[in-house]
Amino acid sequence: MKRPAVSLIPLLAALGLLLGAAAAAGWAPGCPVRSWTGLKCPGCGSGRAMSALMGGDLPGAFYWNALLFPLVALLLAAGLRQRWSWRNLLAVSLVVLGFGVLRNLPFYLLY
């Protein structure tokens, strides 16, 4: 069977990240993980980052969530490739998990 020209999984993930962050920018619900545990999850600040980006504040967007836009770009690039393997999914998951750990360390200076 012929594979499609693009892989839908990373494209849909990138779209979901952007739409979720855009919705949070207007709604500002707060992070349930942070309110329950006090820890910042990898998605914390995504709504504020999207709001800052919509206002033209790129450094502010990076401050609020340094992973959001590189992750979306990575997922879009991966989606345009013809193959998306479980190895790629594992690598992206490890990057997100590592960022979640990094942003809760005392020396991490961004939000």
Summary of the structure (lengths in Angstrom):
residues: 111
radius of gyration: 15.0
end to end distance: 46.2
largest distance: 50.7
contacts: 301
relative contact order: 0.18
helix: 65%
strand: 0%
